[in-house]
Amino acid sequence: MEYNVAAKIKVYVDDPASLEKVKEEIGNIAKLQNTEEQDVGFGIKALILTVLFDDSQGGTEQLEEKIKAIEHVSQTEVVSVDRI
């Protein structure tokens, strides 16, 4: 598969014990290029992910909807989008 878009997305996870499972499931949706963890507060952690995908499958809106459907994901926020 050829990737032509790199998106940096912040994914808020409501159960810190589920971070690895959430990363794995996102990896099934899009190619993970980079991952970081960030403490948000009140027991909530965010994953800062750089994902690669083909925009012929849709834009970031469709990608966000798929990520939001994952258990323990409470919110997503697109930080940046770049063509590659």
Residue pairs with C-beta under 8 A, 6 or more apart in sequence:
1 31
1 54
2 54
3 31
3 52
3 53
3 54
3 84
4 54
4 55
4 83
4 84
5 52
5 53
5 54
5 55
5 81
5 82
5 83
5 84
6 33
6 50
6 51
6 52
6 81
6 82
6 83
6 84
7 50
7 51
7 53
7 60
7 63
7 78
7 80
7 81
7 82
8 48
8 49
8 50
8 78
8 79
8 80
8 81
9 48
9 49
9 50
9 51
9 60
9 63
9 64
9 67
9 76
9 77
9 78
9 79
10 38
10 46
10 47
10 48
10 49
10 76
10 77
10 78
10 79
11 22
11 26
11 46
11 47
11 48
11 49
11 67
11 73
11 75
11 76
12 40
12 44
12 45
12 46
12 73
12 74
12 75
12 76
12 77
13 19
13 22
13 44
13 45
13 46
13 47
13 72
13 73
13 74
14 43
14 44
14 72
14 73
14 74
15 72
16 43
16 44
16 45
18 71
18 72
19 37
19 45
19 47
21 72
22 47
22 70
22 72
22 73
23 32
23 35
23 47
23 49
25 70
26 32
26 47
26 49
26 51
26 67
26 70
29 51
29 63
29 66
29 67
30 51
30 52
30 53
30 63
31 51
31 52
31 53
32 49
32 50
32 51
33 50
33 51
33 52
34 49
34 50
35 47
35 48
35 49
35 50
36 47
36 48
36 49
37 45
37 46
37 47
37 48
38 45
38 46
38 47
38 48
39 45
40 46
44 74
48 79
51 63
52 84
53 63
60 78
60 81
64 76
64 78
67 73
67 76
68 75
68 76
